[in-house]
Amino acid sequence: QVQLVESGGGLVQPGGSLRLSCAASGSIFSINGMAWHRQAPGKQRELVASITSGNSGIYADSVKGRFTISRDNAKNTIYLQMTSLKPEDTAVYYCLIIEGVRAYWGQGTQVTVSS
């Protein structure tokens, strides 16, 4: 019933910025949770950022002060604004949206930070 489409990934130099988008479509009545995860090669998928119903962001220590999660309720879209990117931020980024009581994952978008 719900489809998530991610976009915005790419190659960027250290210190650069990138904004990821995740648009949800389908039968959406209520979004109860929104988050971004990432997975680097050979590593476990980790939580990067989540947003509360009050639009307050919660961040992993590794990205605090550099990443910002936000949402556009009218477009059923969440964003991850990434600044001051580091090589260790290189990973596939996945969005997660909980609609009702069901969880849906995006297809993933590659972010590569390299000089």
VMD Tcl script that builds the backbone (N, CA, C; Angstrom):
set m [mol new atoms 345]
animate dup $m
set s [atomselect $m all]
$s set {name element resname resid chain x y z} {
  {N N GLN 1 A 0.813 -1.214 0.000}
  {CA C GLN 1 A 0.000 0.000 0.000}
  {C C GLN 1 A 0.842 1.258 0.000}
  {N N VAL 2 A 2.060 1.188 0.520}
  {CA C VAL 2 A 2.916 2.355 0.628}
  {C C VAL 2 A 4.218 2.105 -0.118}
  {N N GLN 3 A 4.632 3.089 -0.886}
  {CA C GLN 3 A 5.880 3.037 -1.628}
  {C C GLN 3 A 6.751 4.220 -1.241}
  {N N LEU 4 A 8.025 3.953 -0.982}
  {CA C LEU 4 A 8.975 5.003 -0.654}
  {C C LEU 4 A 10.001 5.122 -1.772}
  {N N VAL 5 A 10.217 6.335 -2.244}
  {CA C VAL 5 A 11.186 6.594 -3.299}
  {C C VAL 5 A 12.219 7.575 -2.783}
  {N N GLU 6 A 13.473 7.137 -2.760}
  {CA C GLU 6 A 14.559 7.967 -2.281}
  {C C GLU 6 A 15.296 8.616 -3.444}
  {N N SER 7 A 15.870 9.773 -3.173}
  {CA C SER 7 A 16.662 10.470 -4.168}
  {C C SER 7 A 17.632 11.410 -3.466}
  {N N GLY 8 A 18.612 11.902 -4.211}
  {CA C GLY 8 A 19.517 12.912 -3.696}
  {C C GLY 8 A 20.919 12.439 -3.405}
  {N N GLY 9 A 21.172 11.150 -3.505}
  {CA C GLY 9 A 22.505 10.647 -3.247}
  {C C GLY 9 A 23.459 10.993 -4.374}
  {N N GLY 10 A 24.742 10.760 -4.127}
  {CA C GLY 10 A 25.739 11.044 -5.136}
  {C C GLY 10 A 27.126 11.122 -4.557}
  {N N LEU 11 A 28.041 11.629 -5.365}
  {CA C LEU 11 A 29.438 11.793 -4.981}
  {C C LEU 11 A 29.689 13.234 -4.576}
  {N N VAL 12 A 30.321 13.415 -3.430}
  {CA C VAL 12 A 30.601 14.753 -2.932}
  {C C VAL 12 A 31.965 14.759 -2.254}
  {N N GLN 13 A 32.643 15.896 -2.300}
  {CA C GLN 13 A 33.941 16.029 -1.652}
  {C C GLN 13 A 33.787 16.219 -0.151}
  {N N PRO 14 A 34.793 15.834 0.625}
  {CA C PRO 14 A 34.739 16.094 2.060}
  {C C PRO 14 A 34.476 17.565 2.347}
  {N N GLY 15 A 33.606 17.818 3.312}
  {CA C GLY 15 A 33.208 19.174 3.633}
  {C C GLY 15 A 32.014 19.660 2.847}
  {N N GLY 16 A 31.585 18.902 1.878}
  {CA C GLY 16 A 30.462 19.283 1.049}
  {C C GLY 16 A 29.128 18.973 1.694}
  {N N SER 17 A 28.067 19.265 0.950}
  {CA C SER 17 A 26.707 19.083 1.442}
  {C C SER 17 A 25.872 18.298 0.447}
  {N N LEU 18 A 24.847 17.666 0.973}
  {CA C LEU 18 A 23.942 16.874 0.155}
  {C C LEU 18 A 22.609 16.789 0.881}
  {N N ARG 19 A 21.524 16.764 0.132}
  {CA C ARG 19 A 20.208 16.595 0.736}
  {C C ARG 19 A 19.511 15.384 0.145}
  {N N LEU 20 A 19.118 14.479 1.017}
  {CA C LEU 20 A 18.392 13.291 0.618}
  {C C LEU 20 A 16.897 13.506 0.811}
  {N N SER 21 A 16.110 12.933 -0.090}
  {CA C SER 21 A 14.664 13.019 -0.005}
  {C C SER 21 A 14.065 11.625 -0.019}
  {N N CYS 22 A 12.954 11.484 0.655}
  {CA C CYS 22 A 12.221 10.223 0.681}
  {C C CYS 22 A 10.744 10.548 0.603}
  {N N ALA 23 A 10.144 10.238 -0.531}
  {CA C ALA 23 A 8.740 10.544 -0.764}
  {C C ALA 23 A 7.897 9.288 -0.629}
  {N N ALA 24 A 6.863 9.382 0.175}
  {CA C ALA 24 A 5.954 8.266 0.395}
  {C C ALA 24 A 4.676 8.463 -0.408}
  {N N SER 25 A 4.216 7.401 -1.026}
  {CA C SER 25 A 2.977 7.453 -1.781}
  {C C SER 25 A 2.171 6.193 -1.504}
  {N N GLY 26 A 0.892 6.255 -1.845}
  {CA C GLY 26 A 0.018 5.128 -1.609}
  {C C GLY 26 A -1.036 5.456 -0.580}
  {N N SER 27 A -1.490 4.431 0.088}
  {CA C SER 27 A -2.530 4.592 1.089}
  {C C SER 27 A -1.908 5.010 2.412}
  {N N ILE 28 A -1.826 6.313 2.594}
  {CA C ILE 28 A -1.204 6.862 3.796}
  {C C ILE 28 A -2.243 7.641 4.580}
  {N N PHE 29 A -2.509 7.167 5.755}
  {CA C PHE 29 A -3.466 7.830 6.621}
  {C C PHE 29 A -2.800 8.564 7.772}
  {N N SER 30 A -1.744 7.983 8.272}
  {CA C SER 30 A -1.017 8.613 9.358}
  {C C SER 30 A 0.409 8.080 9.393}
  {N N ILE 31 A 1.354 8.994 9.455}
  {CA C ILE 31 A 2.755 8.626 9.579}
  {C C ILE 31 A 3.129 8.743 11.049}
  {N N ASN 32 A 3.449 7.626 11.646}
  {CA C ASN 32 A 3.733 7.589 13.067}
  {C C ASN 32 A 5.214 7.588 13.408}
  {N N GLY 33 A 6.055 7.387 12.412}
  {CA C GLY 33 A 7.483 7.401 12.653}
  {C C GLY 33 A 8.246 7.652 11.373}
  {N N MET 34 A 9.357 8.371 11.467}
  {CA C MET 34 A 10.183 8.697 10.314}
  {C C MET 34 A 11.644 8.685 10.736}
  {N N ALA 35 A 12.481 8.079 9.914}
  {CA C ALA 35 A 13.887 7.982 10.275}
  {C C ALA 35 A 14.748 7.722 9.047}
  {N N TRP 36 A 16.031 7.993 9.203}
  {CA C TRP 36 A 17.045 7.647 8.215}
  {C C TRP 36 A 18.051 6.698 8.841}
  {N N HIS 37 A 18.392 5.661 8.103}
  {CA C HIS 37 A 19.446 4.720 8.477}
  {C C HIS 37 A 20.494 4.704 7.386}
  {N N ARG 38 A 21.659 4.155 7.699}
  {CA C ARG 38 A 22.682 3.988 6.684}
  {C C ARG 38 A 23.439 2.695 6.924}
  {N N GLN 39 A 24.027 2.179 5.848}
  {CA C GLN 39 A 24.786 0.949 5.928}
  {C C GLN 39 A 26.016 1.055 5.040}
  {N N ALA 40 A 27.174 0.975 5.652}
  {CA C ALA 40 A 28.432 0.962 4.930}
  {C C ALA 40 A 28.805 -0.478 4.602}
  {N N PRO 41 A 29.635 -0.691 3.584}
  {CA C PRO 41 A 30.030 -2.051 3.214}
  {C C PRO 41 A 30.628 -2.814 4.392}
  {N N GLY 42 A 30.125 -4.016 4.624}
  {CA C GLY 42 A 30.634 -4.850 5.693}
  {C C GLY 42 A 30.189 -4.459 7.087}
  {N N LYS 43 A 29.314 -3.483 7.194}
  {CA C LYS 43 A 28.853 -3.031 8.497}
  {C C LYS 43 A 27.354 -3.212 8.652}
  {N N GLN 44 A 26.919 -3.171 9.892}
  {CA C GLN 44 A 25.503 -3.258 10.198}
  {C C GLN 44 A 24.807 -1.948 9.847}
  {N N ARG 45 A 23.540 -2.052 9.524}
  {CA C ARG 45 A 22.752 -0.858 9.295}
  {C C ARG 45 A 22.565 -0.126 10.622}
  {N N GLU 46 A 22.759 1.183 10.603}
  {CA C GLU 46 A 22.666 1.961 11.820}
  {C C GLU 46 A 21.688 3.114 11.671}
  {N N LEU 47 A 21.089 3.465 12.781}
  {CA C LEU 47 A 20.177 4.597 12.814}
  {C C LEU 47 A 20.978 5.891 12.773}
  {N N VAL 48 A 20.619 6.770 11.863}
  {CA C VAL 48 A 21.295 8.053 11.715}
  {C C VAL 48 A 20.499 9.169 12.368}
  {N N ALA 49 A 19.214 9.234 12.053}
  {CA C ALA 49 A 18.377 10.307 12.566}
  {C C ALA 49 A 16.922 9.884 12.537}
  {N N SER 50 A 16.170 10.387 13.484}
  {CA C SER 50 A 14.734 10.169 13.518}
  {C C SER 50 A 14.067 11.471 13.894}
  {N N ILE 51 A 12.793 11.569 13.557}
  {CA C ILE 51 A 12.056 12.793 13.840}
  {C C ILE 51 A 10.783 12.438 14.571}
  {N N THR 52 A 10.473 13.234 15.566}
  {CA C THR 52 A 9.284 13.006 16.366}
  {C C THR 52 A 8.083 13.688 15.733}
  {N N SER 53 A 6.918 13.425 16.308}
  {CA C SER 53 A 5.698 14.056 15.816}
  {C C SER 53 A 5.727 15.559 16.018}
  {N N GLY 54 A 6.560 16.016 16.927}
  {CA C GLY 54 A 6.725 17.441 17.172}
  {C C GLY 54 A 7.839 18.061 16.349}
  {N N ASN 55 A 8.337 17.331 15.362}
  {CA C ASN 55 A 9.388 17.794 14.450}
  {C C ASN 55 A 10.727 18.010 15.144}
  {N N SER 56 A 10.941 17.313 16.240}
  {CA C SER 56 A 12.220 17.357 16.925}
  {C C SER 56 A 13.092 16.206 16.450}
  {N N GLY 57 A 14.308 16.519 16.038}
  {CA C GLY 57 A 15.203 15.503 15.520}
  {C C GLY 57 A 16.049 14.862 16.600}
  {N N ILE 58 A 16.298 13.578 16.428}
  {CA C ILE 58 A 17.193 12.830 17.295}
  {C C ILE 58 A 18.278 12.243 16.408}
  {N N TYR 59 A 19.533 12.410 16.803}
  {CA C TYR 59 A 20.637 12.082 15.919}
  {C C TYR 59 A 21.663 11.176 16.573}
  {N N ALA 60 A 22.293 10.368 15.748}
  {CA C ALA 60 A 23.440 9.603 16.205}
  {C C ALA 60 A 24.575 10.562 16.535}
  {N N ASP 61 A 25.400 10.186 17.509}
  {CA C ASP 61 A 26.495 11.057 17.922}
  {C C ASP 61 A 27.424 11.402 16.764}
  {N N SER 62 A 27.590 10.486 15.841}
  {CA C SER 62 A 28.518 10.685 14.745}
  {C C SER 62 A 28.090 11.766 13.762}
  {N N VAL 63 A 26.805 12.137 13.776}
  {CA C VAL 63 A 26.311 13.115 12.812}
  {C C VAL 63 A 25.738 14.360 13.469}
  {N N LYS 64 A 25.722 14.416 14.782}
  {CA C LYS 64 A 25.171 15.568 15.475}
  {C C LYS 64 A 25.891 16.849 15.073}
  {N N GLY 65 A 25.098 17.878 14.823}
  {CA C GLY 65 A 25.647 19.156 14.412}
  {C C GLY 65 A 25.909 19.272 12.935}
  {N N ARG 66 A 25.815 18.170 12.210}
  {CA C ARG 66 A 26.086 18.176 10.775}
  {C C ARG 66 A 24.872 17.798 9.932}
  {N N PHE 67 A 24.031 16.922 10.458}
  {CA C PHE 67 A 22.857 16.446 9.726}
  {C C PHE 67 A 21.590 17.017 10.339}
  {N N THR 68 A 20.589 17.245 9.502}
  {CA C THR 68 A 19.297 17.713 9.959}
  {C C THR 68 A 18.193 16.926 9.268}
  {N N ILE 69 A 17.293 16.354 10.053}
  {CA C ILE 69 A 16.152 15.643 9.508}
  {C C ILE 69 A 14.934 16.556 9.567}
  {N N SER 70 A 14.118 16.518 8.538}
  {CA C SER 70 A 12.918 17.339 8.494}
  {C C SER 70 A 11.842 16.622 7.694}
  {N N ARG 71 A 10.655 17.170 7.726}
  {CA C ARG 71 A 9.535 16.564 7.018}
  {C C ARG 71 A 8.650 17.620 6.385}
  {N N ASP 72 A 7.960 17.225 5.329}
  {CA C ASP 72 A 6.962 18.046 4.673}
  {C C ASP 72 A 5.687 17.225 4.664}
  {N N ASN 73 A 4.801 17.530 5.579}
  {CA C ASN 73 A 3.591 16.734 5.731}
  {C C ASN 73 A 2.708 16.756 4.479}
  {N N ALA 74 A 2.639 17.902 3.826}
  {CA C ALA 74 A 1.798 18.025 2.639}
  {C C ALA 74 A 2.264 17.118 1.513}
  {N N LYS 75 A 3.560 16.880 1.437}
  {CA C LYS 75 A 4.124 16.048 0.381}
  {C C LYS 75 A 4.450 14.635 0.843}
  {N N ASN 76 A 4.182 14.338 2.104}
  {CA C ASN 76 A 4.538 13.035 2.678}
  {C C ASN 76 A 5.995 12.694 2.387}
  {N N THR 77 A 6.844 13.657 2.630}
  {CA C THR 77 A 8.257 13.527 2.317}
  {C C THR 77 A 9.114 13.865 3.525}
  {N N ILE 78 A 10.178 13.097 3.714}
  {CA C ILE 78 A 11.158 13.425 4.730}
  {C C ILE 78 A 12.489 13.708 4.051}
  {N N TYR 79 A 13.306 14.507 4.717}
  {CA C TYR 79 A 14.573 14.933 4.157}
  {C C TYR 79 A 15.695 14.707 5.153}
  {N N LEU 80 A 16.881 14.564 4.626}
  {CA C LEU 80 A 18.078 14.537 5.442}
  {C C LEU 80 A 19.075 15.495 4.821}
  {N N GLN 81 A 19.254 16.647 5.456}
  {CA C GLN 81 A 20.229 17.625 5.008}
  {C C GLN 81 A 21.566 17.300 5.658}
  {N N MET 82 A 22.559 17.027 4.842}
  {CA C MET 82 A 23.869 16.635 5.326}
  {C C MET 82 A 24.885 17.698 4.953}
  {N N THR 83 A 25.602 18.184 5.940}
  {CA C THR 83 A 26.648 19.177 5.728}
  {C C THR 83 A 27.941 18.692 6.355}
  {N N SER 84 A 29.029 19.357 6.001}
  {CA C SER 84 A 30.348 18.999 6.515}
  {C C SER 84 A 30.600 17.506 6.399}
  {N N LEU 85 A 30.318 16.972 5.249}
  {CA C LEU 85 A 30.408 15.531 5.047}
  {C C LEU 85 A 31.838 15.024 5.163}
  {N N LYS 86 A 31.948 13.834 5.719}
  {CA C LYS 86 A 33.225 13.181 5.940}
  {C C LYS 86 A 33.269 11.864 5.176}
  {N N PRO 87 A 34.461 11.368 4.862}
  {CA C PRO 87 A 34.552 10.071 4.179}
  {C C PRO 87 A 33.834 8.954 4.915}
  {N N GLU 88 A 33.823 8.995 6.239}
  {CA C GLU 88 A 33.153 7.965 7.003}
  {C C GLU 88 A 31.635 8.029 6.900}
  {N N ASP 89 A 31.102 9.070 6.278}
  {CA C ASP 89 A 29.672 9.136 6.010}
  {C C ASP 89 A 29.280 8.322 4.783}
  {N N THR 90 A 30.258 7.828 4.057}
  {CA C THR 90 A 29.990 7.031 2.867}
  {C C THR 90 A 29.199 5.785 3.229}
  {N N ALA 91 A 28.044 5.618 2.598}
  {CA C ALA 91 A 27.167 4.498 2.900}
  {C C ALA 91 A 25.959 4.562 1.979}
  {N N VAL 92 A 25.164 3.509 2.020}
  {CA C VAL 92 A 23.847 3.540 1.408}
  {C C VAL 92 A 22.868 4.003 2.473}
  {N N TYR 93 A 22.110 5.020 2.152}
  {CA C TYR 93 A 21.173 5.597 3.102}
  {C C TYR 93 A 19.757 5.129 2.790}
  {N N TYR 94 A 19.053 4.716 3.827}
  {CA C TYR 94 A 17.701 4.194 3.703}
  {C C TYR 94 A 16.747 4.997 4.573}
  {N N CYS 95 A 15.616 5.366 4.013}
  {CA C CYS 95 A 14.594 6.003 4.824}
  {C C CYS 95 A 13.640 4.946 5.356}
  {N N LEU 96 A 13.030 5.264 6.468}
  {CA C LEU 96 A 12.066 4.384 7.115}
  {C C LEU 96 A 10.858 5.214 7.522}
  {N N ILE 97 A 9.702 4.754 7.132}
  {CA C ILE 97 A 8.463 5.415 7.523}
  {C C ILE 97 A 7.519 4.380 8.100}
  {N N ILE 98 A 6.982 4.698 9.253}
  {CA C ILE 98 A 5.986 3.839 9.884}
  {C C ILE 98 A 4.625 4.465 9.643}
  {N N GLU 99 A 3.811 3.771 8.870}
  {CA C GLU 99 A 2.456 4.218 8.577}
  {C C GLU 99 A 1.509 3.323 9.350}
  {N N GLY 100 A 0.746 3.927 10.224}
  {CA C GLY 100 A -0.083 3.129 11.104}
  {C C GLY 100 A 0.814 2.295 11.998}
  {N N VAL 101 A 0.735 0.975 11.838}
  {CA C VAL 101 A 1.583 0.073 12.610}
  {C C VAL 101 A 2.536 -0.713 11.718}
  {N N ARG 102 A 2.674 -0.315 10.458}
  {CA C ARG 102 A 3.531 -1.025 9.521}
  {C C ARG 102 A 4.737 -0.175 9.132}
  {N N ALA 103 A 5.867 -0.844 8.973}
  {CA C ALA 103 A 7.114 -0.183 8.626}
  {C C ALA 103 A 7.439 -0.387 7.153}
  {N N TYR 104 A 7.870 0.680 6.500}
  {CA C TYR 104 A 8.244 0.638 5.089}
  {C C TYR 104 A 9.625 1.248 4.900}
  {N N TRP 105 A 10.433 0.585 4.080}
  {CA C TRP 105 A 11.792 1.025 3.800}
  {C C TRP 105 A 11.927 1.534 2.370}
  {N N GLY 106 A 12.752 2.550 2.198}
  {CA C GLY 106 A 13.100 3.009 0.869}
  {C C GLY 106 A 14.083 2.065 0.214}
  {N N GLN 107 A 14.353 2.291 -1.074}
  {CA C GLN 107 A 15.230 1.393 -1.827}
  {C C GLN 107 A 16.710 1.642 -1.556}
  {N N GLY 108 A 17.020 2.743 -0.919}
  {CA C GLY 108 A 18.395 3.090 -0.626}
  {C C GLY 108 A 18.990 4.008 -1.675}
  {N N THR 109 A 19.821 4.931 -1.236}
  {CA C THR 109 A 20.529 5.819 -2.146}
  {C C THR 109 A 21.980 5.934 -1.690}
  {N N GLN 110 A 22.898 5.828 -2.632}
  {CA C GLN 110 A 24.324 5.811 -2.319}
  {C C GLN 110 A 24.852 7.214 -2.097}
  {N N VAL 111 A 25.565 7.388 -0.998}
  {CA C VAL 111 A 26.284 8.622 -0.711}
  {C C VAL 111 A 27.763 8.279 -0.608}
  {N N THR 112 A 28.569 8.913 -1.435}
  {CA C THR 112 A 30.003 8.683 -1.424}
  {C C THR 112 A 30.719 9.996 -1.178}
  {N N VAL 113 A 31.519 10.037 -0.131}
  {CA C VAL 113 A 32.282 11.227 0.223}
  {C C VAL 113 A 33.755 10.906 0.002}
  {N N SER 114 A 34.345 11.544 -0.974}
  {CA C SER 114 A 35.719 11.228 -1.343}
  {C C SER 114 A 36.389 12.427 -1.995}
  {N N SER 115 A 37.682 12.565 -1.733}
  {CA C SER 115 A 38.467 13.610 -2.359}
  {C C SER 115 A 39.199 13.087 -3.588}
}
mol reanalyze $m
mol bondsrecalc $m
mol representation Tube
mol addrep $m
